[in-house]
């Protein structure tokens, strides 16, 4: 299982996600307590920003080529599920 945070800006995209939820392929969790510097919200303090950078640098990375291949595979799965 993987957890993914998505900001949906299109009604058709939201309908596609809701369709996947109806088919029990995904579960939509409404968590309004998300506190991530990557999301819109209150500005970070300098200390919190430095901690965020340090934590991010410590995480393993993925090459752009691998990321594109993984996304292409997942995209094909999503397209199949929404048809």
Secondary structure, 3 states (H helix, E strand, C coil): CCCCCCCCCCHHHHHHHHHHHHCCCCCCCCCCCCCCCCCCCCCCCHHHHHHHHHHHHHCCCCCHHHHHHHHHHHHHHHHHHHC
